[in-house]
Amino acid sequence: MKVRAEAFLKEINGRRLFLDIVVRDEFEEIARGQNEQIIVSADRFLETVKQKEALARTREGA
């Protein structure tokens, strides 16, 4: 049996994306829901991760 999931972009609000999700099998709709995604800058995110890793290493050594 095949299952198909579709996401429909409902709204864009700044960096926030709101989607409606519908899942169907070969006979009927089996699930429905909403999802929110946030667009982030990969460079800023990775810089924050590096800073937190450095802080964690400092605390481990203390």
Biopython code that builds the backbone (N, CA, C, O; Angstrom):
import numpy as np
from Bio.PDB.StructureBuilder import StructureBuilder

atoms = [
    (1, "MET", "N", (0.839, -1.174, 0.000)),
    (1, "MET", "CA", (0.000, 0.000, 0.000)),
    (1, "MET", "C", (0.888, 1.242, 0.000)),
    (1, "MET", "O", (1.919, 1.290, 0.671)),
    (2, "LYS", "N", (0.468, 2.232, -0.760)),
    (2, "LYS", "CA", (1.205, 3.494, -0.819)),
    (2, "LYS", "C", (0.534, 4.525, 0.073)),
    (2, "LYS", "O", (-0.686, 4.541, 0.241)),
    (3, "VAL", "N", (1.376, 5.389, 0.642)),
    (3, "VAL", "CA", (0.913, 6.500, 1.471)),
    (3, "VAL", "C", (1.502, 7.772, 0.877)),
    (3, "VAL", "O", (2.673, 7.814, 0.499)),
    (4, "ARG", "N", (0.678, 8.800, 0.802)),
    (4, "ARG", "CA", (1.124, 10.067, 0.220)),
    (4, "ARG", "C", (0.923, 11.195, 1.243)),
    (4, "ARG", "O", (-0.155, 11.333, 1.821)),
    (5, "ALA", "N", (1.965, 11.989, 1.454)),
    (5, "ALA", "CA", (1.884, 13.147, 2.342)),
    (5, "ALA", "C", (2.080, 14.403, 1.504)),
    (5, "ALA", "O", (2.973, 14.471, 0.659)),
    (6, "GLU", "N", (1.230, 15.396, 1.753)),
    (6, "GLU", "CA", (1.341, 16.663, 1.044)),
    (6, "GLU", "C", (1.398, 17.793, 2.066)),
    (6, "GLU", "O", (0.693, 17.782, 3.075)),
    (7, "ALA", "N", (2.248, 18.758, 1.782)),
    (7, "ALA", "CA", (2.358, 19.939, 2.638)),
    (7, "ALA", "C", (1.992, 21.154, 1.789)),
    (7, "ALA", "O", (2.499, 21.328, 0.681)),
    (8, "PHE", "N", (1.110, 21.985, 2.323)),
    (8, "PHE", "CA", (0.653, 23.185, 1.628)),
    (8, "PHE", "C", (1.084, 24.402, 2.433)),
    (8, "PHE", "O", (0.732, 24.540, 3.605)),
    (9, "LEU", "N", (1.846, 25.280, 1.799)),
    (9, "LEU", "CA", (2.290, 26.506, 2.465)),
    (9, "LEU", "C", (1.090, 27.422, 2.632)),
    (9, "LEU", "O", (0.514, 27.903, 1.656)),
    (10, "LYS", "N", (0.720, 27.657, 3.896)),
    (10, "LYS", "CA", (-0.480, 28.420, 4.216)),
    (10, "LYS", "C", (-0.178, 29.898, 4.441)),
    (10, "LYS", "O", (-0.954, 30.768, 4.047)),
    (11, "GLU", "N", (0.971, 30.175, 5.085)),
    (11, "GLU", "CA", (1.275, 31.561, 5.455)),
    (11, "GLU", "C", (2.772, 31.733, 5.627)),
    (11, "GLU", "O", (3.470, 30.816, 6.059)),
    (12, "ILE", "N", (3.254, 32.907, 5.289)),
    (12, "ILE", "CA", (4.639, 33.309, 5.572)),
    (12, "ILE", "C", (4.555, 34.552, 6.434)),
    (12, "ILE", "O", (3.897, 35.529, 6.077)),
    (13, "ASN", "N", (5.239, 34.501, 7.590)),
    (13, "ASN", "CA", (5.260, 35.641, 8.503)),
    (13, "ASN", "C", (6.710, 35.865, 8.911)),
    (13, "ASN", "O", (7.202, 35.249, 9.856)),
    (14, "GLY", "N", (7.387, 36.752, 8.192)),
    (14, "GLY", "CA", (8.817, 36.958, 8.452)),
    (14, "GLY", "C", (9.595, 35.693, 8.130)),
    (14, "GLY", "O", (9.585, 35.215, 6.995)),
    (15, "ARG", "N", (10.277, 35.151, 9.149)),
    (15, "ARG", "CA", (11.058, 33.920, 8.961)),
    (15, "ARG", "C", (10.239, 32.668, 9.242)),
    (15, "ARG", "O", (10.745, 31.553, 9.114)),
    (16, "ARG", "N", (8.975, 32.845, 9.625)),
    (16, "ARG", "CA", (8.130, 31.708, 10.002)),
    (16, "ARG", "C", (7.263, 31.260, 8.825)),
    (16, "ARG", "O", (6.622, 32.075, 8.161)),
    (17, "LEU", "N", (7.257, 29.954, 8.583)),
    (17, "LEU", "CA", (6.433, 29.353, 7.543)),
    (17, "LEU", "C", (5.395, 28.462, 8.217)),
    (17, "LEU", "O", (5.734, 27.659, 9.086)),
    (18, "PHE", "N", (4.141, 28.601, 7.822)),
    (18, "PHE", "CA", (3.066, 27.784, 8.382)),
    (18, "PHE", "C", (2.530, 26.870, 7.279)),
    (18, "PHE", "O", (2.172, 27.329, 6.194)),
    (19, "LEU", "N", (2.481, 25.576, 7.575)),
    (19, "LEU", "CA", (2.054, 24.607, 6.581)),
    (19, "LEU", "C", (0.887, 23.772, 7.092)),
    (19, "LEU", "O", (0.792, 23.471, 8.282)),
    (20, "ASP", "N", (-0.005, 23.401, 6.165)),
    (20, "ASP", "CA", (-1.033, 22.412, 6.449)),
    (20, "ASP", "C", (-0.566, 21.106, 5.833)),
    (20, "ASP", "O", (-0.124, 21.082, 4.684)),
    (21, "ILE", "N", (-0.660, 20.022, 6.585)),
    (21, "ILE", "CA", (-0.195, 18.709, 6.136)),
    (21, "ILE", "C", (-1.393, 17.775, 6.022)),
    (21, "ILE", "O", (-2.251, 17.738, 6.904)),
    (22, "VAL", "N", (-1.443, 17.020, 4.921)),
    (22, "VAL", "CA", (-2.491, 16.021, 4.724)),
    (22, "VAL", "C", (-1.820, 14.715, 4.299)),
    (22, "VAL", "O", (-0.970, 14.705, 3.409)),
    (23, "VAL", "N", (-2.210, 13.615, 4.946)),
    (23, "VAL", "CA", (-1.658, 12.304, 4.621)),
    (23, "VAL", "C", (-2.804, 11.385, 4.204)),
    (23, "VAL", "O", (-3.822, 11.296, 4.890)),
    (24, "ARG", "N", (-2.627, 10.705, 3.076)),
    (24, "ARG", "CA", (-3.653, 9.795, 2.565)),
    (24, "ARG", "C", (-3.028, 8.457, 2.214)),
    (24, "ARG", "O", (-1.892, 8.394, 1.744)),
    (25, "ASP", "N", (-3.778, 7.390, 2.446)),
    (25, "ASP", "CA", (-3.377, 6.100, 1.903)),
    (25, "ASP", "C", (-4.153, 5.915, 0.600)),
    (25, "ASP", "O", (-4.713, 6.879, 0.079)),
    (26, "GLU", "N", (-4.194, 4.717, 0.076)),
    (26, "GLU", "CA", (-4.865, 4.492, -1.205)),
    (26, "GLU", "C", (-6.383, 4.609, -1.102)),
    (26, "GLU", "O", (-7.064, 4.646, -2.126)),
    (27, "PHE", "N", (-6.925, 4.669, 0.116)),
    (27, "PHE", "CA", (-8.367, 4.657, 0.290)),
    (27, "PHE", "C", (-8.946, 5.935, 0.886)),
    (27, "PHE", "O", (-10.051, 6.345, 0.529)),
    (28, "GLU", "N", (-8.195, 6.570, 1.802)),
    (28, "GLU", "CA", (-8.781, 7.701, 2.514)),
    (28, "GLU", "C", (-7.706, 8.572, 3.153)),
    (28, "GLU", "O", (-6.528, 8.216, 3.186)),
    (29, "GLU", "N", (-8.140, 9.710, 3.654)),
    (29, "GLU", "CA", (-7.262, 10.570, 4.434)),
    (29, "GLU", "C", (-7.026, 9.904, 5.781)),
    (29, "GLU", "O", (-7.973, 9.501, 6.457)),
    (30, "ILE", "N", (-5.754, 9.789, 6.171)),
    (30, "ILE", "CA", (-5.440, 9.116, 7.437)),
    (30, "ILE", "C", (-4.858, 10.055, 8.489)),
    (30, "ILE", "O", (-4.773, 9.688, 9.661)),
    (31, "ALA", "N", (-4.456, 11.260, 8.089)),
    (31, "ALA", "CA", (-3.932, 12.213, 9.068)),
    (31, "ALA", "C", (-3.987, 13.613, 8.489)),
    (31, "ALA", "O", (-3.955, 13.813, 7.275)),
    (32, "ARG", "N", (-4.070, 14.571, 9.394)),
    (32, "ARG", "CA", (-4.091, 15.986, 9.002)),
    (32, "ARG", "C", (-3.479, 16.767, 10.153)),
    (32, "ARG", "O", (-3.698, 16.427, 11.315)),
    (33, "GLY", "N", (-2.717, 17.805, 9.849)),
    (33, "GLY", "CA", (-2.137, 18.607, 10.916)),
    (33, "GLY", "C", (-1.501, 19.868, 10.379)),
    (33, "GLY", "O", (-1.544, 20.151, 9.182)),
    (34, "GLN", "N", (-0.912, 20.618, 11.287)),
    (34, "GLN", "CA", (-0.203, 21.843, 10.928)),
    (34, "GLN", "C", (1.243, 21.728, 11.392)),
    (34, "GLN", "O", (1.567, 20.983, 12.317)),
    (35, "ASN", "N", (2.100, 22.491, 10.720)),
    (35, "ASN", "CA", (3.509, 22.496, 11.070)),
    (35, "ASN", "C", (4.020, 23.919, 10.915)),
    (35, "ASN", "O", (3.586, 24.654, 10.028)),
    (36, "GLU", "N", (4.946, 24.298, 11.786)),
    (36, "GLU", "CA", (5.583, 25.606, 11.689)),
    (36, "GLU", "C", (7.081, 25.393, 11.540)),
    (36, "GLU", "O", (7.691, 24.653, 12.312)),
    (37, "GLN", "N", (7.659, 26.031, 10.564)),
    (37, "GLN", "CA", (9.097, 25.983, 10.336)),
    (37, "GLN", "C", (9.645, 27.395, 10.483)),
    (37, "GLN", "O", (8.953, 28.373, 10.200)),
    (38, "ILE", "N", (10.884, 27.490, 10.926)),
    (38, "ILE", "CA", (11.530, 28.797, 11.050)),
    (38, "ILE", "C", (12.798, 28.782, 10.203)),
    (38, "ILE", "O", (13.621, 27.873, 10.315)),
    (39, "ILE", "N", (12.941, 29.776, 9.372)),
    (39, "ILE", "CA", (14.126, 29.890, 8.531)),
    (39, "ILE", "C", (15.232, 30.515, 9.370)),
    (39, "ILE", "O", (15.057, 31.589, 9.945)),
    (40, "VAL", "N", (16.370, 29.836, 9.436)),
    (40, "VAL", "CA", (17.499, 30.345, 10.209)),
    (40, "VAL", "C", (18.707, 30.519, 9.298)),
    (40, "VAL", "O", (18.829, 29.862, 8.264)),
    (41, "SER", "N", (19.582, 31.404, 9.700)),
    (41, "SER", "CA", (20.845, 31.577, 8.994)),
    (41, "SER", "C", (21.778, 30.449, 9.428)),
    (41, "SER", "O", (22.092, 30.319, 10.612)),
    (42, "ALA", "N", (22.212, 29.649, 8.485)),
    (42, "ALA", "CA", (23.102, 28.531, 8.810)),
    (42, "ALA", "C", (24.404, 29.040, 9.436)),
    (42, "ALA", "O", (24.909, 28.436, 10.382)),
    (43, "ASP", "N", (24.948, 30.137, 8.921)),
    (43, "ASP", "CA", (26.201, 30.680, 9.455)),
    (43, "ASP", "C", (26.033, 31.120, 10.911)),
    (43, "ASP", "O", (26.874, 30.811, 11.755)),
    (44, "ARG", "N", (24.955, 31.835, 11.202)),
    (44, "ARG", "CA", (24.714, 32.289, 12.583)),
    (44, "ARG", "C", (24.475, 31.102, 13.508)),
    (44, "ARG", "O", (24.969, 31.081, 14.635)),
    (45, "PHE", "N", (23.721, 30.118, 13.036)),
    (45, "PHE", "CA", (23.440, 28.943, 13.849)),
    (45, "PHE", "C", (24.734, 28.198, 14.181)),
    (45, "PHE", "O", (24.961, 27.835, 15.335)),
    (46, "LEU", "N", (25.574, 27.970, 13.186)),
    (46, "LEU", "CA", (26.821, 27.238, 13.410)),
    (46, "LEU", "C", (27.768, 28.018, 14.321)),
    (46, "LEU", "O", (28.493, 27.415, 15.113)),
    (47, "GLU", "N", (27.772, 29.340, 14.223)),
    (47, "GLU", "CA", (28.597, 30.156, 15.121)),
    (47, "GLU", "C", (28.116, 30.006, 16.565)),
    (47, "GLU", "O", (28.934, 29.909, 17.480)),
    (48, "THR", "N", (26.817, 29.986, 16.773)),
    (48, "THR", "CA", (26.265, 29.782, 18.117)),
    (48, "THR", "C", (26.645, 28.413, 18.658)),
    (48, "THR", "O", (26.984, 28.283, 19.834)),
    (49, "VAL", "N", (26.590, 27.389, 17.807)),
    (49, "VAL", "CA", (26.976, 26.041, 18.221)),
    (49, "VAL", "C", (28.448, 26.022, 18.638)),
    (49, "VAL", "O", (28.793, 25.428, 19.659)),
    (50, "LYS", "N", (29.305, 26.658, 17.866)),
    (50, "LYS", "CA", (30.732, 26.711, 18.201)),
    (50, "LYS", "C", (30.957, 27.388, 19.551)),
    (50, "LYS", "O", (31.764, 26.923, 20.354)),
    (51, "GLN", "N", (30.250, 28.476, 19.797)),
    (51, "GLN", "CA", (30.389, 29.189, 21.071)),
    (51, "GLN", "C", (29.949, 28.303, 22.235)),
    (51, "GLN", "O", (30.602, 28.278, 23.277)),
    (52, "LYS", "N", (28.855, 27.584, 22.063)),
    (52, "LYS", "CA", (28.373, 26.706, 23.129)),
    (52, "LYS", "C", (29.312, 25.525, 23.353)),
    (52, "LYS", "O", (29.516, 25.095, 24.488)),
    (53, "GLU", "N", (29.880, 25.006, 22.276)),
    (53, "GLU", "CA", (30.858, 23.920, 22.428)),
    (53, "GLU", "C", (32.066, 24.402, 23.220)),
    (53, "GLU", "O", (32.555, 23.691, 24.098)),
    (54, "ALA", "N", (32.551, 25.604, 22.918)),
    (54, "ALA", "CA", (33.700, 26.166, 23.639)),
    (54, "ALA", "C", (33.357, 26.363, 25.110)),
    (54, "ALA", "O", (34.175, 26.064, 25.979)),
    (55, "LEU", "N", (32.164, 26.859, 25.397)),
    (55, "LEU", "CA", (31.725, 27.050, 26.777)),
    (55, "LEU", "C", (31.646, 25.708, 27.513)),
    (55, "LEU", "O", (32.052, 25.597, 28.670)),
    (56, "ALA", "N", (31.115, 24.688, 26.819)),
    (56, "ALA", "CA", (31.002, 23.358, 27.448)),
    (56, "ALA", "C", (32.387, 22.793, 27.758)),
    (56, "ALA", "O", (32.591, 22.195, 28.814)),
    (57, "ARG", "N", (33.329, 22.980, 26.849)),
    (57, "ARG", "CA", (34.699, 22.493, 27.089)),
    (57, "ARG", "C", (35.314, 23.226, 28.265)),
    (57, "ARG", "O", (36.015, 22.614, 29.071)),
    (58, "THR", "N", (35.067, 24.524, 28.380)),
    (58, "THR", "CA", (35.595, 25.311, 29.499)),
    (58, "THR", "C", (35.029, 24.798, 30.812)),
    (58, "THR", "O", (35.763, 24.672, 31.793)),
    (59, "ARG", "N", (33.753, 24.505, 30.847)),
    (59, "ARG", "CA", (33.120, 24.015, 32.074)),
    (59, "ARG", "C", (33.572, 22.610, 32.435)),
    (59, "ARG", "O", (33.666, 22.274, 33.615)),
    (60, "GLU", "N", (33.857, 21.776, 31.420)),
    (60, "GLU", "CA", (34.333, 20.422, 31.686)),
    (60, "GLU", "C", (35.715, 20.443, 32.322)),
    (60, "GLU", "O", (36.036, 19.609, 33.168)),
    (61, "GLY", "N", (36.530, 21.415, 31.902)),
    (61, "GLY", "CA", (37.888, 21.515, 32.418)),
    (61, "GLY", "C", (37.969, 22.137, 33.792)),
    (61, "GLY", "O", (39.001, 22.045, 34.456)),
    (62, "ALA", "N", (36.889, 22.773, 34.232)),
    (62, "ALA", "CA", (36.908, 23.460, 35.534)),
    (62, "ALA", "C", (36.731, 22.517, 36.681)),
    (62, "ALA", "O", (36.725, 22.944, 37.836)),
]
sb = StructureBuilder()
sb.init_structure("model")
sb.init_model(0)
sb.init_chain("A")
sb.init_seg("    ")
for serial, (resi, resn, name, xyz) in enumerate(atoms, 1):
    if name == "N":
        sb.init_residue(resn, " ", resi, " ")
    sb.init_atom(name, np.array(xyz, "f"), 0.0, 1.0, " ", f" {name:<3s}", serial, name[0])
structure = sb.get_structure()
